[in-house]
């Protein structure tokens, strides 16, 4: 006799299926790995604190979507990040790819 799925197992199956539909790669962390979702949880927490909670209440989903797009643009192009030498992530990534191209050309 087959055991029924637990709710968490069902959600994990749906999550895995959705990742496959989006052609996305899921986390490779093991169960209970403290680093598994740390980055996502940190970014989500900052998003909620810096945007959602600070600038709400929101009247429509469209307001949230537009504000989210502006926040993500800021997050990637203007926010200084100490792990990137206090430059925005987009600038850091562009410099990295430029260095890679220069190294490959040499």
NORVENRA-V350103 format. One record per pair of residues at least 12 apart in sequence whose C-alpha atoms are under 8 Angstrom apart, sorted by the first residue. I is the first residue (numbers start at 0). J is the second residue. D is the distance in Angstrom with one decimal. If there is no record, write none. Layout:
# NORVENRA-V350103
I & J & D
I & J & D
This chain:
# NORVENRA-V350103
46 & 70 & 7.9
50 & 66 & 7.7
50 & 67 & 7.7
50 & 70 & 7.3
51 & 63 & 7.8
74 & 87 & 7.9
75 & 87 & 6.3
75 & 88 & 5.5
75 & 89 & 5.5
76 & 88 & 6.4
76 & 89 & 5.3
76 & 90 & 7.0
